[in-house]
Amino acid sequence: MTGEGLRSGQVADAAGVNVQTLRYYERRGLLAEPDRSPGGHRLYDEQAVTVLRVIKAAQRLGFTLEEVAELLETGRHRHGRPVPGLRERARAKLAEVEQKIADLTTIREALTTALDAGCDDLTRCAGSACCPIPFTDLAQETRHAGPCC
């Protein structure tokens, strides 16, 4: 970094985001407002690149921007001490991800079964006694005997 700081495009490039994302995070308070050059250009320090990378990594781990903002805010007030909430939040996020994986596994199994059964018409299949799609219990009254799907 030069003594002047990094301009918006440089920070965005270094962090792998676009300038609009950089400005959005700044408006949301995720990124501190930068100093300005005499010409009015935003001038960021190297820490801004690190913060942007942290934001993007946290998002890839499933944290919402609101959750990222809370984590960043907690980190800003820790004064060199560990952030007690981070581990708890990571555990909670892990539990959430594990539940999503379980849900997606159920969906995958139902879709695979539906494909294997040759389901081509959702309405007709739902009314069939052998419909493999989980909502068949909702269609109990409309079931009829006959070939599956």
DRENPA-3360 file (N, C-alpha, C; in nm, 2 decimals, always signed):
BEGIN
1 = MTGEGLRS = +0.08/-0.12/+0.00/+0.00/+0.00/+0.00/+0.09/+0.12/+0.00 ~ +0.05/+0.22/-0.08/+0.12/+0.35/-0.08/+0.08/+0.43/+0.04 ~ +0.15/+0.54/+0.07/+0.12/+0.63/+0.18/-0.02/+0.69/+0.17 ~ -0.07/+0.69/+0.04/-0.20/+0.75/+0.02/-0.32/+0.66/+0.05 ~ -0.30/+0.53/+0.04/-0.41/+0.43/+0.06/-0.45/+0.37/-0.07 ~ -0.54/+0.28/-0.07/-0.59/+0.21/-0.18/-0.72/+0.27/-0.23 ~ -0.74/+0.29/-0.36/-0.86/+0.34/-0.41/-0.96/+0.23/-0.42 ~ -1.09/+0.26/-0.44/-1.20/+0.16/-0.44/-1.17/+0.04/-0.54;
9 = GQVADAAG = -1.13/+0.07/-0.66/-1.10/-0.03/-0.76/-0.99/-0.13/-0.71 ~ -0.89/-0.07/-0.65/-0.78/-0.15/-0.60/-0.82/-0.25/-0.49 ~ -0.90/-0.19/-0.40/-0.95/-0.27/-0.29/-1.04/-0.38/-0.34 ~ -1.13/-0.35/-0.42/-1.23/-0.44/-0.48/-1.15/-0.55/-0.55 ~ -1.06/-0.52/-0.63/-0.98/-0.62/-0.71/-0.91/-0.71/-0.61 ~ -0.84/-0.65/-0.51/-0.76/-0.73/-0.42/-0.85/-0.83/-0.33 ~ -0.97/-0.79/-0.31/-1.06/-0.87/-0.23/-1.15/-0.96/-0.31 ~ -1.15/-0.95/-0.44/-1.23/-1.03/-0.53/-1.38/-0.99/-0.53;
17 = VNVQTLRY = -1.41/-0.87/-0.51/-1.55/-0.82/-0.52/-1.55/-0.71/-0.62 ~ -1.67/-0.66/-0.66/-1.68/-0.55/-0.74/-1.70/-0.42/-0.66 ~ -1.68/-0.31/-0.72/-1.69/-0.18/-0.65/-1.83/-0.16/-0.59 ~ -1.93/-0.20/-0.66/-2.07/-0.18/-0.61/-2.08/-0.26/-0.48 ~ -2.03/-0.38/-0.47/-2.03/-0.46/-0.35/-1.96/-0.39/-0.24 ~ -1.84/-0.33/-0.27/-1.76/-0.26/-0.17/-1.84/-0.14/-0.11 ~ -1.91/-0.07/-0.20/-1.99/+0.05/-0.15/-2.11/+0.00/-0.07 ~ -2.17/-0.11/-0.12/-2.29/-0.17/-0.04/-2.25/-0.20/+0.10;
25 = YERRGLLA = -2.14/-0.27/+0.11/-2.09/-0.31/+0.25/-2.06/-0.19/+0.33 ~ -2.01/-0.09/+0.27/-1.98/+0.04/+0.34/-2.11/+0.10/+0.39 ~ -2.21/+0.11/+0.30/-2.34/+0.16/+0.34/-2.41/+0.08/+0.45 ~ -2.39/-0.05/+0.45/-2.44/-0.14/+0.55/-2.37/-0.13/+0.69 ~ -2.25/-0.07/+0.68/-2.17/-0.06/+0.81/-2.08/-0.17/+0.83 ~ -2.07/-0.26/+0.73/-1.98/-0.38/+0.74/-1.83/-0.33/+0.73 ~ -1.81/-0.23/+0.65/-1.68/-0.18/+0.62/-1.68/-0.03/+0.66 ~ -1.57/+0.01/+0.74/-1.56/+0.14/+0.78/-1.55/+0.24/+0.67;
33 = EPDRSPGG = -1.61/+0.36/+0.69/-1.60/+0.46/+0.59/-1.46/+0.50/+0.57 ~ -1.41/+0.51/+0.45/-1.26/+0.54/+0.43/-1.24/+0.69/+0.44 ~ -1.11/+0.71/+0.45/-1.07/+0.85/+0.44/-1.09/+0.90/+0.29 ~ -1.07/+1.03/+0.27/-1.09/+1.08/+0.14/-0.96/+1.15/+0.10 ~ -0.93/+1.14/-0.03/-0.81/+1.22/-0.08/-0.86/+1.36/-0.10 ~ -0.76/+1.45/-0.12/-0.80/+1.59/-0.14/-0.89/+1.61/-0.26 ~ -0.89/+1.51/-0.36/-0.98/+1.52/-0.47/-1.11/+1.45/-0.45 ~ -1.13/+1.39/-0.33/-1.26/+1.33/-0.29/-1.26/+1.18/-0.31;
41 = HRLYDEQA = -1.15/+1.12/-0.36/-1.15/+0.98/-0.38/-1.14/+0.90/-0.25 ~ -1.22/+0.79/-0.24/-1.21/+0.71/-0.12/-1.07/+0.64/-0.12 ~ -1.01/+0.64/+0.00/-0.88/+0.58/+0.02/-0.89/+0.49/+0.14 ~ -0.87/+0.36/+0.11/-0.88/+0.25/+0.21/-0.74/+0.20/+0.25 ~ -0.74/+0.15/+0.37/-0.61/+0.09/+0.41/-0.62/-0.06/+0.38 ~ -0.51/-0.13/+0.40/-0.50/-0.28/+0.38/-0.61/-0.36/+0.46 ~ -0.64/-0.31/+0.58/-0.74/-0.38/+0.66/-0.87/-0.39/+0.59 ~ -0.91/-0.30/+0.50/-1.03/-0.31/+0.43/-1.04/-0.43/+0.34;
49 = VTVLRVIK = -0.92/-0.47/+0.28/-0.91/-0.59/+0.20/-0.94/-0.71/+0.29 ~ -0.88/-0.71/+0.40/-0.90/-0.82/+0.50/-1.04/-0.84/+0.54 ~ -1.10/-0.73/+0.57/-1.24/-0.73/+0.62/-1.33/-0.78/+0.50 ~ -1.31/-0.73/+0.38/-1.39/-0.78/+0.27/-1.37/-0.93/+0.25 ~ -1.25/-0.98/+0.26/-1.23/-1.12/+0.25/-1.30/-1.20/+0.36 ~ -1.30/-1.15/+0.48/-1.37/-1.21/+0.59/-1.52/-1.22/+0.56 ~ -1.57/-1.11/+0.51/-1.71/-1.10/+0.48/-1.75/-1.21/+0.38 ~ -1.67/-1.22/+0.27/-1.70/-1.31/+0.16/-1.69/-1.46/+0.21;
57 = AAQRLGFT = -1.58/-1.48/+0.29/-1.56/-1.62/+0.35/-1.68/-1.66/+0.44 ~ -1.72/-1.56/+0.53/-1.83/-1.59/+0.62/-1.96/-1.62/+0.54 ~ -1.98/-1.55/+0.43/-2.10/-1.57/+0.35/-2.09/-1.71/+0.28 ~ -1.98/-1.75/+0.24/-1.96/-1.88/+0.18/-1.99/-1.99/+0.28 ~ -1.96/-1.96/+0.41/-1.99/-2.05/+0.52/-2.14/-2.05/+0.56 ~ -2.21/-1.97/+0.50/-2.36/-1.97/+0.52/-2.41/-1.86/+0.61 ~ -2.32/-1.77/+0.66/-2.36/-1.66/+0.75/-2.43/-1.56/+0.66 ~ -2.54/-1.50/+0.71/-2.61/-1.39/+0.64/-2.53/-1.26/+0.66;
65 = LEEVAELL = -2.56/-1.16/+0.59/-2.49/-1.03/+0.61/-2.51/-0.98/+0.74 ~ -2.64/-1.00/+0.79/-2.67/-0.95/+0.93/-2.58/-1.02/+1.03 ~ -2.57/-1.15/+1.02/-2.48/-1.23/+1.11/-2.34/-1.18/+1.10 ~ -2.29/-1.16/+0.98/-2.15/-1.11/+0.96/-2.13/-0.98/+1.02 ~ -2.23/-0.89/+1.01/-2.22/-0.76/+1.07/-2.21/-0.77/+1.22 ~ -2.29/-0.86/+1.28/-2.28/-0.88/+1.43/-2.15/-0.94/+1.47 ~ -2.10/-1.03/+1.39/-1.96/-1.09/+1.42/-1.85/-0.98/+1.41 ~ -1.86/-0.90/+1.31/-1.76/-0.79/+1.29/-1.77/-0.69/+1.40;
73 = ETGRHRHG = -1.89/-0.66/+1.44/-1.91/-0.56/+1.55/-1.86/-0.61/+1.68 ~ -1.89/-0.74/+1.71/-1.83/-0.80/+1.83/-1.68/-0.80/+1.83 ~ -1.62/-0.83/+1.71/-1.48/-0.83/+1.70/-1.42/-0.70/+1.72 ~ -1.49/-0.59/+1.68/-1.43/-0.46/+1.69/-1.43/-0.41/+1.84 ~ -1.51/-0.48/+1.92/-1.52/-0.44/+2.06/-1.45/-0.53/+2.16 ~ -1.37/-0.62/+2.10/-1.31/-0.73/+2.19/-1.18/-0.68/+2.25 ~ -1.11/-0.58/+2.20/-0.99/-0.52/+2.25/-0.89/-0.63/+2.28 ~ -0.86/-0.72/+2.18/-0.76/-0.82/+2.20/-0.80/-0.94/+2.27;
81 = RPVPGLRE = -0.92/-0.95/+2.32/-0.97/-1.07/+2.39/-1.04/-1.16/+2.29 ~ -1.05/-1.29/+2.32/-1.13/-1.38/+2.23/-1.28/-1.33/+2.23 ~ -1.34/-1.36/+2.11/-1.48/-1.33/+2.10/-1.56/-1.45/+2.14 ~ -1.63/-1.45/+2.26/-1.70/-1.57/+2.30/-1.81/-1.61/+2.21 ~ -1.87/-1.52/+2.15/-1.99/-1.55/+2.06/-1.96/-1.62/+1.93 ~ -1.83/-1.62/+1.89/-1.80/-1.67/+1.76/-1.81/-1.82/+1.76 ~ -1.77/-1.89/+1.86/-1.78/-2.04/+1.87/-1.92/-2.08/+1.87 ~ -2.00/-2.01/+1.95/-2.14/-2.05/+1.96/-2.21/-2.03/+1.83;
89 = RARAKLAE = -2.18/-1.92/+1.76/-2.24/-1.89/+1.64/-2.20/-1.99/+1.53 ~ -2.08/-2.03/+1.54/-2.03/-2.13/+1.44/-2.10/-2.27/+1.47 ~ -2.12/-2.30/+1.60/-2.19/-2.43/+1.63/-2.33/-2.42/+1.58 ~ -2.40/-2.31/+1.60/-2.53/-2.29/+1.56/-2.54/-2.30/+1.40 ~ -2.45/-2.24/+1.34/-2.45/-2.24/+1.19/-2.42/-2.38/+1.14 ~ -2.33/-2.45/+1.21/-2.31/-2.59/+1.17/-2.43/-2.68/+1.19 ~ -2.51/-2.66/+1.29/-2.63/-2.73/+1.31/-2.73/-2.70/+1.20 ~ -2.74/-2.57/+1.17/-2.83/-2.53/+1.06/-2.79/-2.59/+0.93;
97 = VEQKIADL = -2.66/-2.60/+0.90/-2.61/-2.66/+0.77/-2.64/-2.81/+0.77 ~ -2.62/-2.87/+0.89/-2.65/-3.02/+0.90/-2.79/-3.05/+0.87 ~ -2.88/-2.96/+0.92/-3.02/-2.98/+0.90/-3.06/-2.96/+0.75 ~ -2.99/-2.86/+0.69/-3.02/-2.84/+0.54/-2.97/-2.96/+0.46 ~ -2.85/-3.01/+0.50/-2.80/-3.13/+0.43/-2.90/-3.25/+0.45 ~ -2.96/-3.27/+0.57/-3.06/-3.37/+0.59/-3.18/-3.35/+0.50 ~ -3.22/-3.22/+0.50/-3.34/-3.19/+0.42/-3.31/-3.21/+0.27 ~ -3.20/-3.17/+0.22/-3.16/-3.19/+0.08/-3.14/-3.34/+0.05;
105 = TTIREALT = -3.09/-3.42/+0.15/-3.08/-3.56/+0.12/-3.22/-3.62/+0.11 ~ -3.32/-3.58/+0.19/-3.45/-3.63/+0.18/-3.51/-3.59/+0.04 ~ -3.49/-3.47/+0.00/-3.54/-3.42/-0.13/-3.47/-3.50/-0.24 ~ -3.34/-3.53/-0.24/-3.27/-3.60/-0.34/-3.33/-3.74/-0.35 ~ -3.35/-3.81/-0.23/-3.41/-3.94/-0.23/-3.55/-3.95/-0.29 ~ -3.63/-3.85/-0.26/-3.76/-3.85/-0.32/-3.76/-3.82/-0.47 ~ -3.68/-3.73/-0.51/-3.67/-3.71/-0.66/-3.61/-3.83/-0.73 ~ -3.51/-3.89/-0.67/-3.45/-4.01/-0.74/-3.56/-4.12/-0.75;
113 = TALDAGCD = -3.64/-4.14/-0.64/-3.74/-4.24/-0.64/-3.85/-4.21/-0.74 ~ -3.88/-4.08/-0.75/-3.98/-4.03/-0.85/-3.93/-4.06/-0.99 ~ -3.81/-4.03/-1.02/-3.75/-4.05/-1.15/-3.75/-4.20/-1.18 ~ -3.70/-4.28/-1.08/-3.70/-4.43/-1.10/-3.84/-4.49/-1.13 ~ -3.94/-4.43/-1.07/-4.08/-4.48/-1.08/-4.14/-4.43/-1.22 ~ -4.07/-4.34/-1.29/-4.12/-4.29/-1.41/-4.22/-4.19/-1.41 ~ -4.23/-4.12/-1.29/-4.33/-4.01/-1.28/-4.31/-3.90/-1.39 ~ -4.42/-3.88/-1.46/-4.42/-3.78/-1.57/-4.52/-3.67/-1.55;
121 = DLTRCAGS = -4.63/-3.70/-1.48/-4.74/-3.61/-1.46/-4.76/-3.60/-1.31 ~ -4.73/-3.48/-1.25/-4.73/-3.46/-1.11/-4.87/-3.48/-1.05 ~ -4.97/-3.43/-1.12/-5.11/-3.45/-1.07/-5.15/-3.59/-1.07 ~ -5.13/-3.66/-1.18/-5.16/-3.80/-1.19/-5.08/-3.89/-1.09 ~ -4.96/-3.86/-1.08/-4.87/-3.93/-0.99/-4.92/-3.91/-0.84 ~ -4.95/-3.79/-0.81/-4.99/-3.76/-0.67/-5.12/-3.84/-0.63 ~ -5.20/-3.87/-0.73/-5.32/-3.94/-0.71/-5.31/-4.09/-0.71 ~ -5.19/-4.14/-0.74/-5.16/-4.28/-0.75/-5.12/-4.34/-0.62;
129 = ACCPIPFT = -5.16/-4.46/-0.59/-5.13/-4.52/-0.46/-4.98/-4.55/-0.45 ~ -4.91/-4.56/-0.56/-4.76/-4.59/-0.55/-4.67/-4.46/-0.57 ~ -4.73/-4.35/-0.56/-4.65/-4.22/-0.58/-4.54/-4.21/-0.48 ~ -4.42/-4.20/-0.52/-4.31/-4.19/-0.43/-4.28/-4.06/-0.37 ~ -4.36/-3.96/-0.41/-4.33/-3.82/-0.37/-4.40/-3.81/-0.23 ~ -4.33/-3.74/-0.13/-4.37/-3.74/+0.01/-4.51/-3.68/+0.03 ~ -4.57/-3.60/-0.06/-4.69/-3.54/-0.04/-4.81/-3.63/-0.06 ~ -4.79/-3.76/-0.08/-4.90/-3.85/-0.11/-5.00/-3.86/+0.00;
137 = DLAQETRH = -4.95/-3.84/+0.12/-5.05/-3.84/+0.24/-5.15/-3.73/+0.23 ~ -5.12/-3.62/+0.16/-5.21/-3.51/+0.14/-5.32/-3.54/+0.04 ~ -5.29/-3.64/-0.04/-5.38/-3.68/-0.15/-5.45/-3.80/-0.13 ~ -5.46/-3.84/+0.00/-5.53/-3.97/+0.03/-5.67/-3.99/-0.03 ~ -5.75/-3.89/-0.03/-5.89/-3.90/-0.08/-5.89/-3.92/-0.23 ~ -5.79/-3.88/-0.31/-5.80/-3.88/-0.45/-5.72/-4.00/-0.51 ~ -5.67/-4.09/-0.43/-5.59/-4.20/-0.48/-5.69/-4.30/-0.55 ~ -5.63/-4.36/-0.65/-5.70/-4.46/-0.72/-5.61/-4.58/-0.75;
145 = AGPCC = -5.67/-4.69/-0.78/-5.58/-4.81/-0.81/-5.55/-4.79/-0.96 ~ -5.44/-4.85/-0.99/-5.39/-4.85/-1.13/-5.24/-4.84/-1.14 ~ -5.19/-4.83/-1.26/-5.05/-4.83/-1.28/-4.99/-4.70/-1.22 ~ -4.87/-4.71/-1.17/-4.80/-4.60/-1.11/-4.76/-4.50/-1.22 ~ -4.79/-4.38/-1.20/-4.75/-4.27/-1.28/-4.76/-4.30/-1.43;
% end
